[in-house]
């Protein structure tokens, strides 16, 4: 019978690889929050005003189109109105922006993986 070779993977390596994959994605998702929303409407009273369209521009320059027909202003519990004021209303656009900007975290993941594998393959000593 032949001996089977065993591949040993340490828990620390798995943790590091998962961090290398998820940190750039979470970082990009956080950066998406600095994007700009642009709204278009036909006018009218605040309580009934609906959007005719708009866009979300990501910090990386990509655009996500906002569908029309939504209420432009949301009424808060204190009686004030705020334009698309709830975080949950903006969250889908942050995810869509992340999908459009996926190339940036992918590049960072590849670079970090190369550094990680290079570090484990070679040892650099300065003398």
Beta strands, then each sheet from edge to edge (+ up, - down):
strand 1: 36-41
strand 2: 51-57
strand 3: 63-66
strand 4: 73-75
strand 5: 81-83
sheet 1: 1+ 2- 3+
sheet 2: 4+ 5-
end
